[in-house]
């Protein structure tokens, strides 16, 4: 897997991203990624404890925790998002995963428009298990702005434009970013088992041409009525190939 970094103690490789998350993870040979979704959002601190207990129950090290999906009460300012991420990364650092400013864990963090949790919470998490199943991966969520810029606001694609053409432009950028993140793992849309869309704006005008025709909805697309985590962003996606998914209460 070119342009990725192996984390053998976790059983996966990751594509480096920004300090708060990696761009994606792929299972190393001899491992597969398993996804677990909570039946209802679990507040961050409690969620970390439940994840730790789950991994211990599966006889898996904390390092096997490789991806998560979060739900937040509302969109953050850039400063607020950084403060939140520093708190989130603190637990990963205590777990021995986040080191020297490098975070191998992939992540999505979105804000439900209706029924949002009162505090940032876990929706789902993924981890590796020994297995002969090959090729599983999880790509981190991305909105319509390039990562790693000095600020997000000045670089948002079609900023403030929620018209059909504005949303199409946003979707095109995000679809391209998903493809860029899958490529180092040698994967593409034909390998995915799920694609998730996060927006509160209509997607029907471009769904067929931009997603279905591209192969991005080969198993359908799950639309979450939610906003990306940062103010001024309107459209986000993530995708994965995971063959073992569970729900716990």
C-alpha positions as CSV (number, residue, x, y, z in Angstrom):
1,X,0.0,0.0,0.0
2,X,1.9,3.0,-1.3
3,X,1.7,6.4,0.6
4,X,0.5,4.6,3.7
5,X,2.2,3.9,7.0
6,X,2.0,0.5,8.7
7,X,0.9,0.2,12.3
8,X,1.7,-3.5,12.9
9,X,0.7,-3.4,16.5
10,X,-2.8,-2.4,15.4
11,X,-3.0,-4.7,12.4
12,X,-3.6,-1.9,9.9
13,X,-2.0,0.7,7.7
14,X,-3.1,4.3,7.6
15,X,-2.9,7.2,5.1
16,X,-1.5,10.2,7.0
17,X,-3.8,13.2,7.3
18,X,-4.1,16.0,9.8
19,X,-3.4,15.8,13.6
20,X,-7.0,15.0,14.5
21,X,-7.4,12.0,12.2
22,X,-5.9,10.0,9.3
23,X,-7.4,10.0,5.8
24,X,-8.2,6.3,6.0
25,X,-7.1,2.9,7.2
26,X,-6.7,-0.5,5.6
27,X,-6.3,-3.9,7.3
28,X,-2.8,-5.5,7.0
29,X,-2.6,-9.1,5.7
30,X,-3.9,-11.5,8.3
31,X,-6.4,-9.0,9.7
32,X,-9.8,-7.5,8.8
33,X,-11.6,-4.4,10.0
34,X,-14.8,-4.9,12.0
35,X,-17.4,-2.2,12.5
36,X,-19.6,-1.8,15.6
37,X,-22.4,0.7,15.8
38,X,-24.0,1.8,19.0
39,X,-27.8,1.7,19.0
40,X,-27.9,5.3,20.4
41,X,-25.1,7.8,20.6
42,X,-22.8,7.4,23.6
43,X,-21.1,10.5,25.1
44,X,-17.4,10.6,24.3
45,X,-15.9,9.6,27.7
46,X,-18.4,6.8,28.2
47,X,-17.9,5.7,24.6
48,X,-14.1,5.4,25.0
49,X,-14.7,3.2,28.1
50,X,-17.2,1.0,26.3
51,X,-14.9,0.7,23.4
52,X,-12.0,-0.3,25.7
53,X,-14.2,-2.9,27.4
54,X,-15.3,-4.2,24.0
55,X,-11.8,-4.6,22.8
56,X,-10.7,-6.3,26.0
57,X,-13.7,-8.7,25.6
58,X,-12.5,-9.5,22.1
59,X,-8.9,-10.0,23.3
60,X,-7.8,-7.1,21.1
61,X,-5.2,-4.5,22.1
62,X,-6.2,-0.8,22.3
63,X,-4.0,-0.3,19.2
64,X,-6.5,-2.2,17.1
65,X,-8.9,0.7,17.4
66,X,-8.6,2.2,13.9
67,X,-11.6,4.3,13.0
68,X,-14.7,6.0,14.6
69,X,-17.8,7.9,13.7
70,X,-18.9,10.8,16.0
71,X,-22.0,12.9,16.4
72,X,-21.8,16.4,17.8
73,X,-24.5,18.9,19.0
74,X,-23.7,21.5,16.3
75,X,-21.1,22.9,14.0
76,X,-17.9,24.1,15.4
77,X,-15.9,27.3,14.7
78,X,-12.4,26.5,13.5
79,X,-11.1,27.4,17.0
80,X,-13.7,25.3,18.7
81,X,-13.0,22.3,16.4
82,X,-9.3,22.5,17.3
83,X,-10.0,22.6,21.0
84,X,-12.4,19.6,20.7
85,X,-9.8,17.6,18.7
86,X,-7.1,18.2,21.2
87,X,-9.4,16.7,23.9
88,X,-10.3,13.8,21.7
89,X,-6.7,13.1,20.8
90,X,-5.8,13.2,24.5
91,X,-7.5,9.8,25.1
92,X,-5.8,8.3,22.0
93,X,-2.5,9.5,23.4
94,X,-3.2,7.9,26.7
95,X,-4.0,4.7,24.8
96,X,-0.6,4.9,23.1
97,X,-2.1,5.4,19.7
98,X,-1.6,9.1,19.1
99,X,2.1,9.9,19.2
100,X,4.3,12.9,18.2
101,X,1.4,14.7,16.7
102,X,0.5,11.8,14.4
103,X,-2.9,10.2,14.6
104,X,-3.4,6.9,12.7
105,X,-7.2,6.7,13.5
106,X,-9.6,7.5,10.7
107,X,-12.7,9.5,11.7
108,X,-16.0,11.1,10.7
109,X,-17.7,13.7,12.9
110,X,-21.0,15.2,11.9
111,X,-23.8,17.2,13.4
112,X,-27.4,15.7,13.1
113,X,-29.9,18.5,12.2
114,X,-32.6,16.8,14.3
115,X,-32.2,14.8,17.4
116,X,-28.5,15.7,18.0
117,X,-26.8,14.5,21.2
118,X,-26.3,17.0,24.0
119,X,-22.5,16.4,23.9
120,X,-20.0,15.0,21.3
121,X,-20.8,11.2,21.2
122,X,-19.8,8.0,19.5
123,X,-22.0,6.6,16.8
124,X,-19.8,3.8,15.7
125,X,-16.2,2.5,15.8
126,X,-14.0,0.1,13.9
127,X,-11.1,-2.2,14.9
128,X,-9.0,-5.0,13.5
129,X,-9.3,-8.7,14.2
130,X,-7.2,-11.6,13.0
131,X,-8.8,-13.0,9.9
132,X,-8.3,-14.4,6.4
133,X,-10.7,-11.9,4.9
134,X,-8.7,-9.5,2.8
135,X,-9.1,-5.9,1.6
136,X,-11.2,-4.2,4.3
137,X,-10.7,-0.5,4.7
138,X,-12.4,2.6,6.2
139,X,-12.0,6.1,4.6
140,X,-12.4,9.1,6.9
141,X,-15.1,11.7,6.3
142,X,-14.3,14.7,4.2
143,X,-16.2,17.9,3.4
144,X,-15.9,20.2,0.5
145,X,-12.6,21.8,1.4
146,X,-9.0,20.7,1.0
147,X,-7.3,19.4,4.2
148,X,-4.3,21.0,5.8
149,X,-5.0,24.6,4.8
150,X,-4.2,27.5,7.2
151,X,-8.0,28.0,7.4
152,X,-11.0,26.3,6.0
153,X,-13.2,29.3,5.3
154,X,-11.3,30.7,2.4
155,X,-11.0,27.4,0.6
156,X,-14.6,26.0,0.8
157,X,-15.9,24.8,-2.6
158,X,-18.9,26.9,-3.7
159,X,-19.0,28.5,-0.3
160,X,-22.5,29.6,0.7
161,X,-24.0,28.1,-2.5
162,X,-26.6,25.5,-1.7
163,X,-28.2,25.7,-5.1
164,X,-28.3,22.4,-7.2
165,X,-25.2,23.4,-9.1
166,X,-23.4,24.5,-5.9
167,X,-24.2,21.2,-4.2
168,X,-23.1,19.3,-7.3
169,X,-19.7,21.1,-7.2
170,X,-19.3,20.2,-3.5
171,X,-20.2,16.6,-4.2
172,X,-17.7,16.3,-7.1
173,X,-14.9,17.6,-4.9
174,X,-15.8,15.2,-2.1
175,X,-16.1,12.2,-4.4
176,X,-12.7,13.0,-5.8
177,X,-11.3,13.2,-2.3
178,X,-12.8,9.8,-1.5
179,X,-11.1,8.4,-4.6
180,X,-7.8,10.0,-3.7
181,X,-8.0,8.5,-0.2
182,X,-8.9,5.0,-1.5
183,X,-6.1,4.9,-4.1
184,X,-3.1,4.4,-1.7
185,X,-4.9,1.2,-0.5
186,X,-5.3,0.0,-4.1
187,X,-9.1,0.4,-3.8
188,X,-11.9,2.2,-5.6
189,X,-15.7,2.4,-5.6
190,X,-16.0,-1.2,-7.0
191,X,-14.5,-2.4,-3.6
192,X,-16.8,-0.5,-1.3
193,X,-19.6,-2.0,0.8
194,X,-21.0,1.3,2.0
195,X,-21.1,5.0,1.3
196,X,-22.5,7.6,3.6
197,X,-23.6,11.1,2.7
198,X,-24.0,13.9,5.3
199,X,-25.9,17.0,4.3
200,X,-29.2,18.8,5.0
201,X,-29.5,20.0,1.4
202,X,-31.2,18.2,-1.5
203,X,-29.0,15.7,-3.4
204,X,-31.5,14.4,-5.9
205,X,-30.4,16.7,-8.7
206,X,-26.9,15.1,-9.0
207,X,-27.4,11.7,-7.3
208,X,-27.7,9.7,-10.5
209,X,-25.0,11.4,-12.6
210,X,-22.4,12.1,-9.9
211,X,-22.8,9.1,-7.5
212,X,-24.7,6.3,-9.2
213,X,-23.0,6.6,-12.6
214,X,-19.6,6.9,-10.8
215,X,-20.2,3.6,-8.9
216,X,-20.2,5.4,-5.6
217,X,-23.6,4.0,-4.7
218,X,-23.1,0.3,-5.7
219,X,-24.8,-0.8,-2.6
220,X,-26.9,2.3,-2.3
221,X,-25.9,5.4,-0.4
222,X,-26.9,6.1,3.2
223,X,-28.0,9.7,3.6
224,X,-27.7,11.1,7.1
225,X,-29.6,14.4,7.7
226,X,-26.6,16.0,9.3
227,X,-24.1,18.8,8.7
228,X,-20.3,18.5,8.5
229,X,-18.6,19.6,11.7
230,X,-17.3,23.0,10.7
231,X,-19.4,26.1,10.0
232,X,-19.6,26.9,6.2
233,X,-19.4,23.3,5.2
234,X,-22.5,21.7,3.7
235,X,-21.6,18.2,2.3
236,X,-19.5,15.3,3.6
237,X,-19.0,11.7,2.7
238,X,-17.2,8.6,4.0
239,X,-16.9,5.1,2.6
240,X,-15.7,1.7,3.6
241,X,-15.3,-2.0,2.8
242,X,-16.3,-3.9,5.9
243,X,-17.9,-7.3,5.8
244,X,-18.6,-7.8,9.5
245,X,-20.8,-5.1,11.1
246,X,-22.6,-5.3,14.4
247,X,-24.9,-3.2,16.5
248,X,-24.6,-3.1,20.3
249,X,-27.0,-1.5,22.9
